[in-house]
Every structure is written in structure tokens, then in C-alpha cells.
Amino acid sequence: MRKTTQLKNMLNSKQTEFILEAHNGLSARVVEEVGFKGIWGSGLALSAQHAVRDNNELSWTQVVEQLEFMTDVTTIPILLDGDTGYGDFNNMRRLVRKLGQIGVAGVCIEDKLFPKTNSFIQGEAQPLEDIQTFCGKIQAGKDSQSDDDFSIVARVEAFIAGWGLNEALKRAEAYHAAGADAILIHSKHSQPDEVLEFAVEWANRSPLVIVPTKYYATPTEVFEQAGISLVIWANHMIRTCISAMQATAANIHHTRSLVESEGCIATVSEIFRLQGADELLEAEKRYARGGGHPVSAIVLAASRGGDLGDLTREKPKVMLPVAGVPMLRRQIDKFKKQGINDITVVAGYRHDAINVQGAEILLNEQWASTGELASLACAMENFTDDTVIIYGDLLFRSYLLHNLLDWDADLLVAVDSSPLPGVVGNANDLAWCSAADNRAMYQQKVTLNQVSSVSESSDREPDGRWIGMVRVKGQGGEYLRCAMKKLQQKQDFNSLGLPDLLNQLVQDGHSPQVQYVNGHWMDINNLDDLERAGAFENIPGE
């Protein structure tokens, strides 16, 4: 249903409807999400967010610019507080045409003189527009609308100016005859008496709209019994923002810390959600890289990291800071620098403490009793035609990932050929390959023969150490799925790790190609590793 039709239906509804103020795209999205059927584009709120006065200091083109952001992110109608129409009948015509172009459903104009002043600032001293002149504005607006359901609401300021019920009724009748789709009767009193008296006399000749900012204590049932068509909660979102910002700013200034404030405000992830970040990630999957298949990543991060002692009591290893930034955050940032935005993290221990943006979090509920392949199995549905698998505790220079993406191979593993005593890392994941590293040859054609520990192989010295990074592309995805199915049939599957998967691929005749590297990576297994990691990552650009 068109937004204009939605608003028209609300005005003509047999029950009292309600709309809430919003003043930018973010607040508009919140208003819709909580369940309101419409939005009030408050002139006071729109000007207040820019810290200018509600005296038409915000130009009508600036108002329209804000409204366009609001209409773009919502599906419910917006009724604009259009002040006096921003000038004469000609300004009104252009305003209505422009509002129609950007999807605003209606405009409310008030019978005061341009430039207007807020009704609650010396309202009785504010002159009103001549009735016939104001009727001309209404007629000009109706003649300029391109959608028959576009609504023009005429706001009667007679009570604000102290002119009484008869003047209010006279003006309302004239505006109704001029084509107004509804009448808004305004009051500054703390009791709704004059508004209710007007409603009785008006007798539903056309939809009646009210703004109970001053008489807020009146029970809603009173408005319903009086036959009010639409109630506008007119400025409460902007007022909430001001109070919250003042409190948070004062607290941070006083405490010189974020500790007390952080748990009382929206998370950064909530901002991303309201901004539609997930939709962009889905769009990138469809459209990025010239319509091809973008690279995805799977990060195995289910373990606690027990050798790190109390440091992992409240958080998993991947959330430990290295040079002030959690390991997982560093990985995600490096993926994104290479254009990898489809990132899956398989979590386990204290998964609730993983607080990083830009990745989907999956849970291996059996993390305490299973190994790496059980975690990988949780993410099999997230495999794409080009996927990087990586250990969550791996730190690496960005160029290693760049080079991994630069090679064309169905299955590709990164193996460090540096002398083993000088390599920081564990004693496992040793790699035996079809040939040793010939550093003089770029993209040397070498395949993996086996990954194991020193104790499991003794025929010859290993050619290096697998660093915990695999790329699976094209047909390699099917090879990997078949290997996983075979391993899942084994009784000890829950204890198996990624090396077992690599060895199964070799056994199946699909040996991964080897990309030799020379240092510039490390994994975190203990406190000594963590201490060295700070210096490793404390390099500009990494």
C-alpha cells in the first residue's frame, strides 16, 4: 500500500490512531520498528537536532533533505509539520510537489504568518494568517499534489492566539471547505477542555487531529471517546535524545571513563543493525567483484585457551587484546582490507563475550568435548565457492592473506619454510611436501604430502610448518565436503583437527597446493606467546 494511502486510511479510521515524532533516518527507523503506523516530521525536532530555532531558520530545502533520509529507510507514512508552508501559495505548491517526489505522505500547515514562531513561545502575541489567504494555500497545495491520497492537514492556532472557540470553528470550517483533508486543533493548556469542546462542536465533519504535548496527563480513552482521529506524540524522541546525551556526556566527563556508561547505552552493533549493515553484506555477496563469487572466511574460535590461565576466565582466547586490539578484531579487519566481508566465526567457550562487528557468530555447543573439525562442521553451510579457513589465534602480516588470494588453486595451504627452531609456534602442524622451498622460484608448484607432529613422522625432516590457513576454491569445496563426510564416519571424529582433514584430502588424491612463506606470523598458545604478540602487531598498517 502506498504511504499516502496508509496515512489517508489512518485519518479516516474508525478508531483513534497514533503517530510519533522522528527527526532523522535513525529515529524514523526506531519509530517504525517499535510498531507505530506513522511518523510525525516535527518542525521543532528537525530544527532542534541542528541547534537552530523553530522560527523557520531551517530552510525548507534542508527539511526536505532530512525527510528524504527518513522516507528511504521506512515503509510507514510521514506527516510533515510544514509550519506555514514556508511562504505564500507558490512556496506551498513547490513544497507539495517536492514532498510527493520523495515519498512523504502528507503535510500539516498552520495558519500563522511566515516566518513562524513555535506555538508555546508567546503564542498569544503571534498574529494569524487571514482566513482567505490561508485557504488559498490549501487550495494551491491540493492542486499541486500528484497523488490523490496525499493529505493536507490544516492546523488551527486560534486557541494558541487566545481567540476562542468561535474563531477556531470558523477557521476550521473554511479550511475544510478549501479542501483540507483533516483539521488539527492545537492548545497550550494543561487540560484538554477546549480541545474536547471543539471536538463536540466539530462533530466529525472531517478527521480531527490533536497534539497533547501540554495536556499529556489526559487518559488516552478520553481522546478515543471524543472521536479524535489521530493523536500526535510530537517531540518526545528529540527530547529523549537530549536527556540521554546530557547524562552520558556528564558521566563520561566526571568519571573520565566509559565503564559506567557502556552498559547503559546502545551497542555499536545496534547502530550497525539500524544502519542496515547486514543487508550490505548480503548485497556484496551478490554484486561484489564484478558479479563473481566473493571470498568468504571461516574462523575457528571455539577454544578457551587454557594455557593462558586467568586471562581467559571471562573471555575466550580470541578476545584477548594484542597491542590493545582483540585478536579476532585484528583478523576481521585484515579480511575486510582484502575485500572479504562474508566472515563466519565458530565460537564456543564464553561465546557471549565475543563482541566484534562484521562477522556472523555460530556456536559449537559441544566445544568442550570436540575438536576443530566439529567446529568446522558447524559452518559447512557457510562455505562459498571461495573460502579461507583460519585458526582464531593466528596473527599474520596482511600480505600473507593477500598472496593466498592471489594464487589460483582448488586447495591451497600456507607453509612456513623458515628454520624450525626460529619459528614461534607449537610443535605440531609440521608439513612434509613434495619439494622443499625454492625461494628463487615464484609460485613454485609444490603439493602437501602430510601434516603431523614430529613424533608421528620420522622418515625425513619436515619442509616447514603449516600456519593454520587454508583456501578452498571451486572444485576444492567438493573435495573438502567429501573428505569431511568420510571423517565424520569415524568414531574419533570429535577429537580430530584440521591437519586430519588435510591428510584425508591427500589420501583422497586431492593434495592441496603449498604456498611457502617465510615467517611473519605467529599463533598464541601461552603467556609467552601473548607477550611477544604485542611487539609483533605493533607495526603501522598491520
C-alpha positions in Angstrom: 0.0 0.0 0.0 1.3 3.5 -0.9 2.4 5.6 2.1 -0.1 8.3 1.1 -2.9 5.7 1.2 -1.7 4.4 4.6 -1.9 8.0 6.1 -5.3 8.6 4.4 -6.6 5.4 6.0 -5.3 6.4 9.4 -7.0 9.8 9.2 -10.3 8.2 8.2 -10.0 5.2 10.6 -13.0 4.4 12.9 -10.6 4.2 15.8 -8.1 6.6 17.2 -4.6 6.3 15.6 -1.3 7.4 16.9 2.0 8.6 15.3 5.3 9.5 16.9 7.9 12.2 16.2 11.1 11.4 14.4 13.7 13.8 13.1 16.2 11.8 11.1 16.6 8.4 9.5 17.7 6.6 12.6 14.9 7.8 14.8 12.4 7.2 12.0 13.5 3.6 11.7 13.2 3.2 15.5 9.6 4.6 15.4 8.6 2.1 12.8 10.4 -0.9 14.5 8.5 -0.4 17.8 5.2 -0.6 16.0 3.9 2.9 15.1 1.9 3.1 11.9 3.1 6.6 11.1 5.7 9.3 11.8 5.4 13.0 12.6 8.1 15.0 11.0 8.2 17.6 13.7 9.4 21.1 12.8 10.6 21.6 16.3 12.6 18.4 16.4 14.0 18.8 12.9 15.3 22.3 13.8 16.4 21.2 17.3 18.7 18.5 16.0 20.7 21.2 14.2 20.5 23.5 17.3 18.6 26.2 15.4 15.4 27.9 16.5 12.0 26.7 15.5 11.4 30.0 13.5 12.0 28.7 10.0 15.7 29.1 10.5 16.0 25.7 9.0 15.2 26.2 5.3 12.5 24.1 3.6 15.1 22.5 1.4 17.1 21.4 4.4 13.9 20.0 5.9 13.2 18.1 2.6 16.8 16.7 2.7 16.2 15.2 6.2 12.8 13.8 5.2 14.3 12.0 2.2 16.6 10.1 4.5 13.6 9.2 6.7 11.4 8.0 3.8 14.2 5.9 2.4 14.6 3.8 5.5 10.9 3.3 6.4 7.7 1.8 5.0 5.2 3.8 7.1 3.9 7.2 6.2 5.4 10.5 7.3 3.2 13.5 8.0 5.4 16.6 7.9 5.0 19.5 10.2 5.2 22.0 7.4 4.9 25.2 9.5 3.1 27.8 7.4 4.1 26.2 4.1 7.4 28.1 4.1 5.9 31.2 2.5 2.9 32.0 0.3 0.8 29.9 -2.0 3.6 29.5 -4.5 6.0 28.1 -1.9 3.2 25.8 -0.8 2.8 24.5 -4.4 6.5 23.7 -4.7 6.7 22.1 -1.3 3.8 19.7 -2.0 5.3 18.7 -5.3 8.7 18.1 -3.7 7.2 16.1 -0.8 5.4 13.9 -3.3 8.7 13.2 -5.2 10.5 11.9 -2.1 7.6 9.9 -0.8 6.2 12.0 2.1 2.6 11.1 2.7 1.2 14.4 3.8 1.9 17.9 5.2 0.3 19.9 8.1 0.4 23.7 7.7 -0.7 26.2 10.4 -2.5 29.5 10.0 0.2 31.8 11.3 2.4 34.2 9.4 5.8 33.3 7.9 8.3 33.1 9.5 6.5 31.3 12.2 7.4 31.0 15.9 6.8 27.9 18.0 3.3 28.0 19.4 4.5 27.6 23.0 6.6 30.8 22.8 4.4 33.8 23.5 1.6 32.2 21.4 -1.0 34.9 22.2 1.3 37.6 20.7 1.6 35.8 17.4 -0.7 37.1 14.6 -2.7 34.6 12.5 -2.9 34.5 8.7 -6.0 35.9 7.0 -8.5 33.1 6.5 -8.9 33.6 2.8 -5.1 33.8 2.3 -4.6 30.5 4.2 -7.4 28.9 2.3 -5.6 29.8 -0.9 -2.5 27.9 0.4 -4.6 24.9 1.0 -6.2 25.0 -2.5 -2.7 25.6 -4.1 -1.4 22.5 -2.3 -4.3 20.3 -3.3 -4.0 21.4 -6.9 -0.3 20.6 -6.9 -0.3 17.1 -5.4 0.4 14.3 -7.9 -1.1 11.6 -5.7 -4.9 11.8 -4.9 -4.2 10.3 -1.4 -1.7 12.9 -0.4 -3.0 14.6 2.7 -3.0 18.3 3.7 -3.9 18.8 7.4 -4.9 22.4 8.3 -3.7 23.4 11.8 -5.9 25.9 13.6 -4.0 28.2 16.0 -7.0 30.2 17.3 -6.7 28.7 20.8 -3.0 29.4 20.9 -3.6 33.0 19.9 -6.3 33.3 22.6 -9.2 33.9 20.0 -11.6 31.3 21.4 -13.9 28.6 20.2 -16.0 30.5 17.7 -12.9 31.7 15.8 -11.5 28.2 15.9 -14.7 26.7 14.4 -14.9 29.5 11.8 -11.4 28.9 10.6 -11.7 25.1 10.7 -14.9 25.2 8.6 -13.3 27.5 6.0 -10.2 25.3 5.8 -12.3 22.2 5.4 -14.3 23.8 2.6 -11.0 24.8 0.9 -10.0 21.1 0.6 -8.1 20.3 3.8 -8.2 16.5 4.4 -8.2 17.0 8.2 -8.2 19.6 10.9 -5.5 19.8 13.6 -6.8 21.8 16.7 -3.9 23.0 18.9 -3.9 24.0 22.5 -1.3 25.1 25.1 -3.4 24.4 28.2 -2.6 21.6 30.6 -6.2 20.4 30.4 -7.9 19.3 27.2 -11.1 21.1 27.8 -11.1 23.5 24.9 -9.9 20.7 22.5 -12.7 18.4 23.7 -15.3 21.3 23.4 -14.1 21.9 19.8 -14.4 18.2 19.1 -18.0 18.2 20.2 -18.9 21.2 18.1 -16.9 19.9 15.1 -18.9 16.7 15.2 -16.6 14.7 12.9 -17.2 16.9 9.8 -13.7 15.8 8.8 -10.9 13.9 10.6 -9.7 15.7 13.7 -6.0 15.7 14.8 -4.6 16.7 18.2 -1.1 17.2 19.7 -1.4 16.6 23.5 2.1 17.9 24.4 0.7 20.2 27.2 -2.2 18.1 28.3 -0.2 14.8 28.3 -1.7 13.5 31.5 -5.1 13.1 29.9 -6.0 9.4 29.6 -6.0 8.2 26.1 -9.5 6.8 26.5 -10.7 10.4 26.7 -9.4 11.1 23.1 -11.0 7.9 21.9 -14.4 8.7 23.3 -14.2 12.2 21.8 -13.8 10.7 18.3 -10.2 12.0 17.8 -8.9 10.6 14.5 -5.2 11.0 15.0 -3.0 11.7 18.1 0.5 13.1 17.5 3.2 12.5 20.1 5.1 15.4 18.8 8.6 15.9 20.2 9.4 13.0 22.6 12.1 11.4 20.6 14.3 14.5 20.3 13.7 15.3 24.0 14.8 11.7 24.9 17.9 12.2 22.8 18.8 15.4 24.6 18.4 13.9 28.1 20.3 10.8 27.3 23.2 12.7 25.6 23.4 15.1 28.5 23.5 12.3 31.1 26.1 10.3 29.2 28.3 13.2 28.4 28.3 14.4 32.0 29.0 10.9 33.3 32.0 10.3 31.0 33.4 13.8 31.8 33.0 13.2 35.5 34.4 9.7 35.7 37.0 10.0 32.9 36.0 6.5 31.9 33.5 4.6 29.8 32.9 1.8 32.3 29.7 3.3 33.9 28.2 4.4 30.6 28.9 1.4 28.4 26.2 -0.8 29.8 23.5 1.9 29.7 23.7 2.8 26.0 23.1 1.1 22.7 25.9 -1.1 21.5 27.8 -0.4 18.3 26.3 -3.5 16.8 22.8 -2.0 17.3 23.9 1.0 15.3 25.1 -1.2 12.5 21.8 -3.1 12.6 19.8 0.1 12.3 22.0 1.2 9.5 21.3 -2.0 7.6 24.9 -3.3 7.6 23.7 -6.9 7.2 21.8 -6.0 4.0 25.0 -4.6 2.6 26.9 -7.7 3.4 24.3 -9.8 1.6 24.4 -7.4 -1.4 28.2 -7.7 -1.6 27.7 -11.5 -1.8 25.6 -10.9 -4.9 27.2 -8.0 -6.6 30.8 -7.6 -5.4 33.8 -8.4 -7.6 32.0 -7.8 -10.9 29.2 -10.2 -10.2 31.5 -13.1 -9.4 31.7 -15.1 -6.2 33.3 -13.1 -3.4 35.7 -14.7 -1.0 34.4 -15.8 2.4 36.2 -16.7 5.6 35.6 -19.2 8.4 37.4 -18.5 11.7 37.7 -21.4 14.2 37.5 -19.8 17.6 35.8 -22.2 20.0 38.5 -23.0 22.5 39.2 -21.3 25.7 43.0 -21.2 25.6 43.5 -22.9 29.0 47.3 -22.3 29.0 46.6 -18.6 29.3 45.3 -19.0 32.8 43.0 -16.4 34.4 43.2 -14.2 31.3 40.6 -16.4 29.7 38.4 -16.9 32.7 35.8 -14.4 31.4 36.5 -14.4 27.7 37.8 -16.8 25.0 41.4 -16.6 23.8 40.4 -14.8 20.6 39.1 -11.9 22.5 42.4 -11.2 24.4 43.8 -7.9 23.4 47.1 -7.7 21.4 48.5 -4.2 21.4 45.1 -3.0 22.6 43.0 -4.8 20.0 41.4 -8.2 20.4 42.9 -10.9 18.2 39.6 -11.6 16.5 39.1 -7.9 15.7 42.5 -7.9 14.1 41.7 -10.9 11.9 38.3 -9.5 10.8 39.9 -6.1 9.9 42.6 -7.8 7.8 39.9 -9.8 6.0 37.9 -6.7 5.2 41.0 -4.9 3.9 41.2 -7.7 1.3 37.6 -7.4 0.4 36.4 -10.4 2.4 33.2 -9.3 4.1 31.4 -12.7 4.5 33.0 -13.8 7.7 31.9 -16.7 10.0 33.3 -17.2 13.4 32.6 -20.5 15.1 32.6 -19.8 18.8 32.3 -22.0 21.9 33.8 -21.1 25.3 32.3 -17.8 26.5 30.8 -17.1 23.1 28.7 -14.3 24.8 31.9 -12.4 25.4 32.7 -12.2 21.7 31.8 -8.6 20.9 33.1 -7.7 17.4 31.3 -6.4 14.5 31.4 -7.6 10.8 31.0 -11.3 11.3 28.4 -14.0 11.8 28.8 -15.9 15.1 28.0 -19.6 15.1 28.1 -21.7 18.2 29.7 -25.2 18.6 27.7 -26.1 21.7 30.0 -29.2 22.2 33.2 -27.1 22.2 34.5 -28.6 25.5 34.5 -32.2 24.2 35.2 -31.7 20.5 38.0 -30.5 18.2 38.5 -28.3 15.2 36.6 -30.4 12.7 33.5 -30.5 14.8 33.6 -26.7 14.8 34.2 -26.6 11.1 31.2 -28.9 10.6 29.0 -26.2 12.3 30.0 -23.8 9.4 29.7 -26.1 6.4 26.6 -24.3 5.2 28.6 -21.1 5.1 31.1 -22.3 2.6 31.1 -20.4 -0.7 32.9 -21.1 -4.0 36.0 -19.4 -2.4 36.6 -19.7 1.3 39.5 -19.1 3.6 39.7 -21.3 6.8 41.8 -20.0 9.6 42.7 -20.6 13.2 41.2 -17.9 15.5 44.5 -17.4 17.4 46.6 -16.7 14.2 48.4 -13.4 13.9 49.8 -12.6 10.5 51.1 -9.9 8.2 48.4 -8.7 5.8 50.5 -9.6 2.8 50.2 -13.3 3.6 46.5 -13.2 3.1 46.9 -11.1 0.0 49.3 -13.7 -1.5 47.0 -16.5 -0.6 44.2 -14.9 -2.5 46.5 -14.1 -5.5 47.1 -17.8 -6.3 44.8 -20.0 -8.4 44.4 -23.4 -6.8 41.4 -25.5 -5.7 43.1 -26.2 -2.4 45.9 -24.1 -1.1 47.8 -24.1 2.3 50.4 -21.7 3.6 53.5 -23.4 4.9 56.3 -21.6 6.6 59.7 -22.9 5.4 61.7 -20.8 7.9 64.2 -22.9 10.0 62.0 -24.6 12.6 64.0 -23.6 15.8 63.4 -19.9 14.8 59.7 -20.2 14.3 57.4 -19.1 17.1 54.5 -21.6 17.5 53.6 -25.0 18.7 55.4 -28.3 17.9 52.6 -29.7 15.8 51.3 -28.9 12.3 54.6 -29.8 10.7 54.4 -30.1 7.0 56.0 -32.6 4.6 55.7 -31.5 1.0 56.5 -32.8 -2.5 59.5 -30.5 -2.6 61.4 -28.1 -0.4 61.1 -24.4 -0.7 63.0 -23.0 -3.7 63.0 -19.4 -2.8 64.2 -18.4 -6.2 61.0 -19.6 -7.9 57.7 -17.6 -7.6 54.6 -19.7 -7.3 56.6 -22.9 -7.1 54.4 -26.0 -7.9 54.5 -28.0 -4.6 51.9 -30.1 -3.1 51.3 -31.2 0.5 52.1 -34.8 1.5 51.4 -34.8 5.2 50.7 -32.6 8.2 51.6 -34.1 11.6 53.8 -33.7 14.7 57.5 -34.6 15.0 56.6 -37.8 16.9 54.3 -39.0 14.2 56.8 -38.9 11.3 60.5 -39.7 11.2 61.4 -40.6 7.7 62.9 -37.2 6.9 62.9 -33.6 8.1 59.7 -31.6 7.6 59.7 -28.9 4.9 58.1 -26.4 7.2 55.1 -25.7 9.4 51.5 -25.2 8.3 50.5 -21.9 9.7 46.8 -22.6 10.1 45.5 -21.0 7.0 43.7 -22.8 4.1 42.0 -21.6 1.0 39.3 -23.7 -0.6 38.1 -22.7 -4.1 36.0 -24.0 -6.9 36.2 -27.8 -7.1 38.1 -27.8 -3.9 34.9 -27.2 -2.0 33.5 -30.5 -3.2 36.8 -32.3 -2.3 36.6 -30.9 1.2 33.0 -31.9 1.7 33.7 -35.4 0.6 36.7 -35.6 3.0 34.6 -34.3 5.9 31.9 -36.9 5.2 34.5 -39.7 5.4 36.0 -38.4 8.6 32.5 -37.9 10.2 32.0 -41.6 9.9 35.0 -42.3 12.2 34.4 -42.9 15.9 37.0 -40.4 16.9 35.7 -37.6 14.7 35.0 -35.3 17.6 38.7 -35.3 18.5 40.1 -34.6 15.0 41.6 -31.3 13.9 42.3 -29.5 10.6 45.5 -31.5 10.0 43.4 -34.7 9.8 41.3 -33.0 7.2 44.3 -32.0 5.1 45.7 -35.5 5.4 42.4 -37.0 4.3 42.4 -34.7 1.2 45.9 -36.1 0.4 44.7 -39.6 0.9 41.8 -39.0 -1.5 44.2 -37.8 -4.2 43.4 -34.1 -3.8 46.7 -32.9 -2.3 46.5 -29.2 -1.5 49.0 -26.9 -3.3 51.6 -25.4 -1.0 52.4 -21.7 -0.8 55.6 -21.3 1.0 56.0 -18.3 3.3 58.9 -17.2 5.5 57.9 -16.0 8.9 55.7 -13.0 9.6 53.1 -15.0 11.5 52.6 -16.5 15.0 49.9 -18.3 17.0 49.0 -17.7 20.6 49.2 -20.7 22.9 50.6 -19.4 26.2 51.6 -16.3 28.1 55.0 -16.0 26.4 53.3 -16.0 23.0 50.9 -13.3 24.2 53.8 -11.2 25.4 55.6 -11.4 22.1 52.4 -10.8 20.2 52.3 -7.1 21.3 55.6 -6.4 19.6 54.6 -8.5 16.5 51.4 -6.5 15.9 52.8 -3.0 16.9 53.6 -2.1 13.3 51.9 0.7 11.4 49.4 -0.5 8.9 49.1 -4.0 10.4 
